[in-house]
Amino acid sequence: MIAEKKIIQIDEVKPKTSKEIKKRKIIVFIALLVIVAGISISIWNSAKAKSITVRDYDSSILRSGQFISTTEASGTVILPKQVEIVSPREGYALDLLVEEGDQITTQDVLAVLNVPDLEDEQNDLTLRLKQAVIELESLESSYSFNTQNLERTISRLDADILEAEEDVQSMSALVELRSSRQSDYESALDVLEDLQEQKEDAMADLEESHISQDIALRKQQAVIDQLDVDLASVIEDIEECSIKSPIDGEVLSLNESLSIKSSLIEESDSLFVVADRSDVYIDFDVYEQYTSLLEVGGQMTVTIGTSTMNATITKIGKIATMDTDGLSAMISVRARPETTLTLTPGASAVASIILVVQEDVLLLPRGSWLTTGNQKYVYLIDGDRAIKTKITLGEIQGNDVEILDGLNEGDEIITGSYQNYIDQDEISLK
């Protein structure tokens, strides 16, 4: 018969002794000590690893000096004395007498246009003017002859009237002496009266002739004067076809069609652009907020391409306009460049405009220590260590950084990169 076996043999279990329990407690305690020691060593090693020594670094002494605040602006080269010369009328290219880049005066002919209609009109007006002058001479001669005839007639009538008056007086005396009939006296009187009437008619004719002569001659002279004006206008138009410039300067560009003879040139076609390069300006757009800091006579440094030059502010605009983004108000500032270089109109320029000059400002050189414009800490050198020090920065202009607070003149600051120890409050230096 198989013996019955219980899952737990109660009879075989024996209670542990107090010695075994104590041994186990000691083992647990030792294990805990080992763990605590390991953690402590780890923390100590970690703290030791974070103690950084910097052997190679750049530094600079905080100095007090002049700080120049500037702003940048973009602009365009302007030639105020610049003209575009257009064709006065439709014609054909005849002669081109200049090239691009030539220096010219107001007396120089730049090109000549051929306008056949003007030449035909000039010939027609010249002929008509000659005919009008001949007609005037004919009128003067005709009226002069008529006047002379009337004056001779009046002169003869005067003589006849004088003789008739003598006859009337004689007949009157004879009638009184009864040596002549009354009818003879009356006949003599009729003759005298008839002669007087003829003279009155001749005098009226003479006066009318003078008036008619004056009107006719003035009318014909008006025709001549009008023809003179028309001819002078046509001649002026022809002279305008000998193209000249209204200003002295340089030929900046020309219509290439002028170089091809008989090319059609339309009225108002652009022929030349002429400018006086001696009078050059640069117009800049500056933020309106800086207007109060600008003044006529202020200085700026201008860069055009690879050339840098100084310029003086000559005019500050009074009206603000929005920039291309429509976000900021801009003021136009005009400056005269101080250079002997030949500047191209329309060329882009960039200016650094001086706004404020401050004296005795604490300054540090701009370098790799300055990672952002909002940086608030530097490493201040104190013997063989450098301490992370809170500061307040001002403006950054060129190679200078304005220090507003946190440092004193003469402090030595690490100006190399902080990248490897920016999280350290203190570092060792060697």
Secondary structure as UniProt FT lines:
FT   HELIX           10..12
FT   HELIX           18..49
FT   STRAND          53..54
FT   STRAND          59..61
FT   STRAND          63..78
FT   STRAND          82..86
FT   STRAND          91..96
FT   TURN            100..101
FT   STRAND          103..104
FT   TURN            106..107
FT   STRAND          109..114
FT   HELIX           116..176
FT   TURN            177..178
FT   HELIX           182..240
FT   STRAND          242..244
FT   STRAND          249..254
FT   HELIX           256..259
FT   TURN            261..262
FT   STRAND          264..265
FT   TURN            267..268
FT   STRAND          270..275
FT   TURN            277..278
FT   STRAND          281..287
FT   HELIX           288..293
FT   TURN            296..297
FT   STRAND          299..304
FT   TURN            305..306
FT   STRAND          307..316
FT   STRAND          321..322
FT   TURN            324..325
FT   STRAND          329..338
FT   TURN            345..346
FT   STRAND          348..365
FT   TURN            368..369
FT   TURN            373..374
FT   STRAND          377..382
FT   TURN            383..384
FT   STRAND          385..390
FT   STRAND          392..397
FT   TURN            398..399
FT   STRAND          400..405
FT   TURN            409..410
FT   STRAND          412..414
FT   TURN            419..423
FT   STRAND          426..429
//
